[in-house]
Amino acid sequence: MKRFRAFVFLAMGSVAFYACKKSVNDQLATSQNISARAASAEDNSNGTVYIESNQASGNEVLVYTRSSSGSLSPSNSFATGGNGTGAGLGSQGAVILHEFAAHIYLYAVNAGSNEVTAFLVNGNTLTWVDKVSSHGTTPISVTAHNDLLYVVNTGSDNISGFHIGTDGHLTYLENSTKALSDGNAGPAQIRFNNAGAQLVVTEKNTNRISTFSVHADGLTSNVSSHPAIGITPFGFGFDNHDQLLVTDAFGGAAGQSAVTSFNLSNSGSLSLIDGPVGTTQTSACWLTITNNGKWCYAANTGSGTITGYNIDGGQLTLLNANGITAVTGTTPGDIDVSNNSKFLYNVNSGSHSITEFKVNDNGSLDAIGSVNGLPIGVAGLAAK
């Protein structure tokens, strides 16, 4: 049974992608040059979407500009200076945007070379800032709050922390590396809560949600592990009340996936609010929440659909009785909404595309179109 379960979750890590050039030297800049470029840059675009190629031969961040109607156009690509895996990551949060010290930074994992890369964001241009060891193997997800960044490594089942400098550079926090709840935890995502007082990690293989209390010096407590209620916790987010919403992939069982909501205390304990509330679909893995906190959306990798929920005090109600708020390309994966929450974007590994949707005032989704021709193995999606 243990060997079978390990196989199922290993498969999901791969199926999560297939089912759930600028050189670095040209982009290196001093802190002074970075600050000057940021101060003079003007962003006249309607927004931007970022994903990473995750290629084993050299990872890149791929940039797409957004029109006023929400459609995307390929813009440019920027080398991270590290390598990907070429086969998807089975995670959420491989690429994130973070505003700090009056600048916007992008952080991306290099899962194939055990690193994290930092870029300065200037509209649809990225300036390479730094690359550091993830202090573990196979980093798959990152999160940032104020001057702290943490990464979760699935190969070594640990987390590690970094101080973010005012120029975006990363400095490892000594003694910040902490183990997850199990040596075969199978993490899917790491994220700070809105207050920055807790770190949360979902563990696919243990069916648990791990929390770490964050101290004033940026270090954390040892892991505290909690039952996920549902099975195969995967992607998650925090609503406007700092309540935790988590997808439950249920091991890929047909029609069984769900979303569950929790209260997260200052001490890191979890208490159930609602759920698991079923999507009626298969393999809900990725999740995003609108900025007004009214709607959340789960991407169902096994069904090729997106399920929308109304959020009311942590209580979850399906927007559509059949769980189908939108139909995507095959095997949808990473998902995010734009900063203004007017548009939603979803990577589809089977069709090598990004599908585009308009978010209506009632939470419903209208298909806009798609961008095709993505490389095999892409991971992460961050929209602004």
N, C-alpha and C positions, 0 to 999 in steps of 0.2 A: 504493500500500500504506500509506504514511504517513497519507494522508488518510482511508483506510478505518479504520485503527487508531484515529485520533483520533476518528472518528465513533463507533466501537464504545464507546470509553471514555467519551465524552460521553454516549452513550445510557445506559451503565451508571450514570453519576452520577445521571441522572434516573430510570432504571428501578430503581435501587437503592431508590428510594422507591416508584415505581409497580410495579416488578418487583424489583431488588437494593438588679368590675373596679376592680381597685384601681388608682388612678392612682399614678404614681411619686411625686408630691409627698406623697401620704398615707403612703408607705412610707419616705420619707427619715428618717434618724435620726442623731443624734450618736453618737460612739463611746461616750459614757457611757450613753446610752439603750440602745444595743445590748448592752453588757455587762450592764446591769441586767436587761434582758429575758431574756437568755440564762441568767442566774443564777437567775431566778425561774421560768422555764418548766419545766413538767413534761410529759414525753412518755409518756403512758399507752397509746399505740397499739402495735400489734404490728409496725409498720413502715410504710414509705411508699415510693411509686414516683413519680418525677418525669420528665416529658418536656417538650419545648418545642413550642409551637404552630407556630412558624416562619412566621407569617403576615406577608406583605409590608406589611399595613396596621398592624402592631403586634405584636411578638413577646411571648408570655407563657410562663411556666412553669406547666404543669398538674400538680396534685398529687392523688394517689390514696392513700387510706389502706388498709392491709392488715388483714384480719381474722385471727384465730388459725388459720383454715383455709386462708389464703393468698389468698382472693378479694379483689378490689379494689373500692373505691367512690370515685367522684369526690368531691373535697373542696373545692378552691378553685383559683383561678388568680391569678397575680401578674405584672404587667407588668414587662418587662425594661427598658423605656425605649428600646428599639431596634427594628429591623425584621428580619424574616426574609426568605426568598425565596419562600415559598408553594409550593415545588415539590420539597421534599426536598433533602437535602444530599449523598447518596452518601458518607457518612462514618460513623465510629464515634467516640464521645467528644464529641458536641456539648454534652452536659450531664454534669457530673461532681460528685461529692460529695468534700469534702476536710476532714479534721479537722486543726485547727491552733490552737495557743494556747488549748486547752481549749474550743474552739467547733467546730461543724460549719458549713462554708460550701458553698454551691452556686454553681458557675460555669457560665454558659451563653453560647454564641456568638450574636451577632446578625449573621448572614451577609449580610443585606441592607443593613445600615448600617455594617459593618466595625468592630464593637465586641465587647467581652466585658463581661458584667454579673455582678456579685457579689451574692449574697444570704447573710444569716445564716439558718440553719435552726433553727427552734424547733418540733419535732414536725412537724405538717402546716401550719405557718405559716412563710412566708418574709418576712424583712425586707430591703428593698432597701438595699444598702450602697454600691455604686459601679458606675460604667460608664466604660470606657476604650476608646480607639482600639486596634484590634488591630495597628496599624502594618503594615498590608497590606490586601489586598482579599479579601473573601469568606472570613472565618474559618469553619472547619468542625469543628475538634476542639481540645480543650484538655486539659492534664494538669498536675498539681501534685504537688510533693514538698516537705515542710517549708515553708519560706517562699518557694518559687519556683513560679511558674506560667508555662507556655509555651503558645503557640497556634500552629497552622499555618494559613496563609492559602492557599487553593487558587487564588484569582485572581491572586496575585502570586508564588506558588510560593516562599514563605519562611516562616521561623519568627521569633517575637519573644518576649522574656521579660519578666517582671514580678516585682518583690518584693511579697510578701504581708505587709501590716502585721498587727499583733496584733488589729486591729479588722476585718480582712478587706479593707481598701482595697488597691488595686493601684497600684504605681508602676513606670513603664517603666524597664527596665534599659538605659541608654545603650549603644549598640554591640552590643546583643544580637540584632538582626535579621540573620539569615543565610539565604543562598539554599539551596534544595534542589539536587539533582544536575542538574536540567534546567529550562529555562524552560517546559516543558510536562509537568511531573512528574505532575500529577494525584494529589496526596496524598489518602489516605483516613483516616489516623489519626496522632496524635502521642501518645507516652506515655513517661514516665520508667520505667526499670527499677526493681525494688524497692529497690535500693541507692541510687538517685538519682544514680548516677555517669554514666549514659548517657541520652540522648534518642534515641528511635527513631521514624522516620516511614516508613510504607509508601507506595510510589509506584505507582499503578495503571498509568500510561501508560508508564513506563520498565521495569516488571517488576523493580524494584530496591527494596532496603530501605536507607534512609539512617540513619546514626548520627552523633551529635554528643556528644563528651566534654564533661562539665559540670565547670567549674573551681570553685574555692573561692569566688570572687566572684559565682557565678551565671551568668557568661558561658560560652559554649561554644566549642569548636573549630569550624573550618569543616567542612563536610559530608564524611563518608566514606561512599561508596556501595558496595553489595554486591549481587550477583545474588540474586534471591529463590528460585531453584531452580524453584519453581512459577511459574505465570503469573497475573498480576493479583493481587498481594498486597493484602490489604484490611484486615480487622480483626485485632487481635492482643491478647495478654495475656502475663503472666509467671506461671509457676507458683511453687511454694514454694521451688524451687531457683534462682529467677531465670532460668529457661530460657525462651526466647522461642517462643511458639506463634502461627503466622500462618495465616490462611485464604488459599486460592488460588482465586479465582473462575474462572480459566481463560477469561476473556473471555466468559463466559456459555455456553460449549460444553456441550451436553446431557450430563449424567452424568459430567462430567470434573472437577468441583471437588474440593478436597482441603484438608488441613491439614499444615503442615510445622513441625518443631521445630528450634531452633538453640541452641547455646551462644553467649552474648555475653560477650566478654572485657572487662576493665577498660579496654582501649585502644579498644574499639568495634569490634573485628573479630568476624565471625560464622563459626561452623563448624557444619556440618550434623549434626544428631543423627538425625533420622528424617524420611522423606517425600520427596516429597509422598505422604501416605496418603489415598487417595481416599475421598470421602463416598459415591460412586456416585450422587450427586445433582447438581443444577445451581445454579451461582452461590452457592457458600458465601462469604458476605461478612462476617458478624458473628460474634464469638466471645466467650465468657465462660468463666471457670474457677472451680470451687468453691473455697472458702477452705481446704479441707483438701488441695488440690492433686491430688486423685485423678481428677477428671473435668473434661473440657471439652466445650463444646457449640458447634456451628457452625450458624447459621441459613442455610438454602439458599433464597435469594430466588426462584430460578427454579422450584423444586420444591414450595414450600409445606411444607417439612419442617425438622426439626432433627436433626442428626447428633451423637450422643454418642461420646466416646472415653474409654477408660481411659488415664491417664498414669502411666508407670513409668520414672523416670529420663530423661524426655524421649521415651521410646518410646511410640508411639501405637497403640492397638488399638481397632477399632470395637466399640461396645457391641452393635450389631446388624449382622448380615452384609449386610443390604440397605441399611444406612446410614440407616434411618428409625427414630429413637428417639422421635420425636413428630411429629404432623401439626398444622400451624398453620393460621391463616387464610391468605388469599391474599397473596402477596409479603411474606414475613416480612422484618423489618429489624432494628433495634437490639434488643439482647438483654442481660439482666443477671440475676444471681442475688442473692437477699436476703443480708444480712450473715450470717445463720445458715446460708446455703446450703441451706435447706429448700425454697425456692421459686424458680422461674425465670419470668421475664416477657419477652414478645416483642411488639414493635410490628408490626402488619400493615397495610401501606399500602393494599393492595387492598380489604380489608374494613373499613378505618378502625377498627381494634380493637387491644386488648392481650389476648393470650392468656396464660392462667395455668396453671402446671404445678407439681405437687409433685415434688421431687427425692427419690427413694427411696435407701435405704442402698446399693443395688447400682448406683446411677447412672441407673437407668431413670426415666422421666418419666410421671406420671399427669396427664391433663388435668383441670383444676378448673373452668374456665369462661372467660369473656371479658368485657371491658368494651368496649362499642361506642360509636359516635358521635363518634370523634375527628375533628378537622378535617383537611382535605386538606393535606398538606405537613408534618405533624409530623415531628420529628427528635429523636434522642437518647433515651436511657433510662438512668436511674440508680436503683437500688433500695437501700433500707437496711432 
